[in-house]
Amino acid sequence: MITERSHSVGTRVAYPRVRVSEMQRARLLSAAVVTFDELGYARATVAHITARARVSRRTFYDLFAGREECLLAIVNDAVERVVTEFESECVGVGSWCGRVRVGLGVVLAFLDREPVLARVCVVQSARGSQRVLEAREEILARVAGLFDEGRGEGVRAAQTPPLTAEGLAGAVLAIVYKRLLKGDGDQLEGLLNELMGMIVLPYLGPAAARRECTRAIPVTPRTSVMPVAVGRGVGGDPLREVPMRLTYRTARVLQATASNPGGSNRLIGEQADIHDQGQISKLLGRLERLGLLRNTGNGHAKGEANAWSLTGLGERVTQQLSLNTEQGQSEQQSTHLEGSW
């Protein structure tokens, strides 16, 4: 949602209107991912999730009916991300075998990039309620549907019963489940060729299966390409390094600074929709003392404007808040923002 505000210079400036509920939701989901992974779905409680997210129980229940709905949201969000990437990668891929390889590669790479999320979606969701298990079955049915398209390819494919696709989808899930449960650190992408050989064998025959098993695999680095709000160990939650509770205004200022590196007090304030110069000056100063911002300008000492930019910690915190800053039209999606200073 974008709002417009008039300024003394006679122009109208568009500002991204952050939806606080979306930021709270993302913060809770990120905390829930780590909580479910560390404690297991059966032992994890709403209290555990809200304590990690630093969000009130009331806020949690405003957004989710309970743990079940929270876990479903995690799984559905992950599936949406995978589907979006798959559709993008599949452009121009005409053959069934090619689409299956692209889709399987996207899934395995995603799980490699997001190991904690992978364990929750694949392992912990298997221990969920009936509703969660039904959601898993729906996902498997979609995968089986893609596999079943192989019955339209080749002479051998016509002799393959429809049930084959369901068995293959279940087998792929079982193999991935076992690897994630074992947790030996091996990249799942290394399974791509063997899984492809297993999938195409009943449809295209042994020669095609052998070709799939010998193809080169472009293994991607095991790093997340999406902001993950809470993590374990090195690279965990940078918000824990900040001795304050971040508010809505704080998030807007960090986003505005990320969008306008080197911006003055006035520019940052305008972009953050804070037009009282005393307030924005005080807020910027506090963020500087907390190590989130640095001022590279000469400031009032020489009568020139301040020039604000994010520090390394500030960049991590801003990413933690999922503040995407493309061309100043970012939509912030991750943190709990309760109260104000």
N, C-alpha and C positions, 0 to 999 in steps of 0.2 A: 504494500500500500504506500503510495507516494502522496505527500502533502506539499502545498506550495505556500510560501510565506513572502510577503513584500518587504523590501528593505529600503533604506533611505536613498539608495542610489537609483531607485526606480525600476529595478529588475525584479523578476520573480525567480526564486531559486527552488528547485525540486529537491526534497529530502526523502531518503528511504525511511519509512515508518516501521520501526522494529516491532514485531509482534512478540511481546514479552512471553505470552503463553507458549509460543513455539520455541523460544529459547529455554524456557523452563522444561518443556517436554524433552528437548534434545539433551539437556543436562541430566535429567532423570534417566533417560534411556542409556546414556553413556555410563552412568554410575551403576545401573542395573546390569549391564554387560559384565563389568568386573565383579560385581557382587555375586551374580549367578555362577561365574567361572570359579571364583575363590571358594564359595561356600556350597555350591550346588543348588539347583533350583529348589529341591525339597527343603533345605535348611534356610535358604535366604528369606528374609522377611521384608515387609515394606519399611520397617524401622531401619534395617541395615541399608537399604537403598537410599532413603532420605538422609540418613546421617552422612553417607559418603558424598551425596550430591549437595549437602548443606541446603536442603529444601524442606519445607514443612510438610507434615503428613497431610494437612489440609490441601496444600498445593498438589500433592501426588494424587489425592482422590478427586480433585477437580479435573484431572487429566486422564486418569485411568481408574477403572472399576476395581482393580486389584493386581496382584502379581501376574495372573494369567494374561490379562489384557496387555500388561507391560511387556511380557515375553513375546506375545503375538506381534506387538508393534515392532520389536527388535527384529524378529524374523521377517516380517513383511517389508520393513525398510531395507534390509539386506537383499532380499529378493528383488525389490525394485531397482536397487543399484546394479545388481548383476544383469537384470533384463535390459536396462538402459545401455550398459556397456556391450552386451551381446548384440543388441540391435544395431549399434553403431559399428561394431567390428564385422558384422555380417553383410554390410552393404557391398554388393558386387560379388558375393559368394553364391554361386548357382547350384552346386551339387549338394545332395543330401549329406554325403560324407564330409564335405567341406564345412557345412553348417554345424554338424555334430562336433567336429574337431574344434571349430572356433568356440562353440558354446561350452564344451568341456574345458577347453583351455582357459576361458574367461572365468569359469567357476573355480578351477583349481588355483589360478593366479590370485583371485580375490581372497580365497581362504588362506593362501600363503601370506598375503599382505596384511590380513587381519586375523592373526592366530587366536586371539582371545574371543573375538566375535565368532570365529569359526567354531570354536569349542562350544560356545553357547548355542549357536544355531543348529549344529549337527548333533552334539552329545547331550547337552542339557535339555534341549527341547524334546528329546526322546523320553525324558523323565517327567514331562509335563502332564497336564490334565487331558481329558478326552478331547476337549476343544483344540488344544495345541497339537495333539496327535492327528486330529482330522486335518489341520492346516498343513502338517507335514505330508500327509497323504495327497492332498491337493497339489502340492509342489511336485511330488514324485509322479503324479499323473501327468503333469505338464511335461516333465522330462521324458516320460515314457511315450507321450504323444510325439515328441520330436524323433525318438528312436524308431517308433512305428512307421514313420514316413519311409523308412528303409525298405518296407515291403513293396514300394513302388519302383524300386531300382533293381534291375538285373533279373535273370531267369531264376536264380536260386531264391531271391527274395520272395517271389510269389508263392513259394512252398513253405514259407516261414509263418507259423501261427501268430495271431495278435498277442497272445500271452507272453511271447518272447520279449517284447519291449518292456513289459512290467518286470519280468525277471531280471533283465539287464539293468534297469533303473535301480531296483533293489540291491543288486550286486554292487553297483558303483557306490551307492550310499554306504553299504556295509563295509566296503574296503576303506573309504574315506573315514568313516566312523572309527574303525579300528586304528588307523594311523593317528588320528587326532587323540584318541584315548590313550594310546601308547606314549605320545608326546616325545618322540625321539629327536625332533628338530629337523627331520628330513623334509625337503620341499615336496609338496603334493604334486607340483607340476611335473616332477620326475615320473609320475605314474601315467602321464598322458598317453604315451605310445602304447603301453600294454593295455590300458583301458580301451583305447580306440580299436586295437586288434580284437579284443573281446567283443566289442559292440558290432563291428562290421562283419565278423566271421559268419554269423547265421544269415546275413543278408547278401553279402557280396562274395563270400567264399574265402578259402585259406590264402589264396594268392594276394587278395586285397588286404587281408589281415596282416600278412607278413610285411607288406609295404608300409602299413601304418606303424608297425612295430619298429621300423628302421628309419623313420623320418627324424629329422633334426628337431630338437625342442628348444625354442628360444626362452630359456628360463629367465624370469624377471627378478630383480632384486626384491628381497623380502622386507619391503618398507611400505607403510601405508600411504596411499595417495589421497586419502580422505581424512579430515580431522577426526581424531578419536579423543573424546573429552576426558577419559580417565584411563590410565594404564598402570601396569605394575613395573616396579624396578626402574631402570634407567629409561628416561623418556616418558615417565609417568605424568601425573597431573601437575602442571606448572602452577595451577591456582593455589596449591598447597604452599608454594613459595611466597605467596603474597599475604602479609599479615593484616588483611582487611576483607570484608565481604564486598564483592563487586556489585554495583548497583546498575540500574538501567542507564543512568547518565554516564557512569564510568565506561560501560560497553560502547555507548555512542561516541565518546571521546576517543577511545582506542581505535574504533573503526574509522573515525574521521581522520585520525593521524596516519593510519595505515594507508588510507586513500589519498592523503595529501602530505607526503613526507616533506619536511621543511616548512610546513604551514605555520602561519602566525597565530597568535592567540585569537584574533578576530576570525580568521578563516576556519580554524578548528571549531570555534564556538558556533559559527554559522552552520557548518556542516553537521554538528552535533545537536543543532536546534537549541543552543544555550546562548542567549543574546545579552545577558548581563555580563559585562566585561569583568566585573569583580568576581563573579562566581566562576567563570571559566579560568581566570587567572589563578584563583585559589585551587581549583581542581587540577589544573595542569601542574602546579607546583607540588601538590601532594603526590601525584603520580610520578613526578620526577624523583621525589624523595624515596618513593617505594621502589625505584629502579626500573619502572616500566617505560618511562620516557626520558629522552635526553634533549637538551636545548643547545643547538649549535649556532644560535644567533648571538649577536652582541647585546641585544636587549636594551633596556632603558639606560644602561651605563653610557652608551654612545648614541642614544636616541634612535636606535634602529629596532626593527621588529624582532621578536623571538622567532626561532626556527625549530619546530618540534619534530622529532622522529621517534620511532619505537626502538627500545633497546632489544638485545637478544631475548631477555625475559619477556619484554612487552610483546615481541613477535610471537613467542610461544603461547602466551596467555591469549592473545588475540586469535590465534589459530584454535586454541582450546575453546574459545567462545564461538567457533565456526563463523567468524566474521569474514565473509568473502567480499573482497574490496574491488571488484572489477569496475573500473571507470566510475568510481564513486557511487555506484548504485547497488551496494552490497545488501544482502539480507542476512542478518545475524541469527544464528540458530542454536546456540548451545550455552546456557548457564542458568543458574538460579539468580534472579534479580529481585530481591525482596527489600523493601525499606529504602531509605536514602540517607545521605549524610546529614 
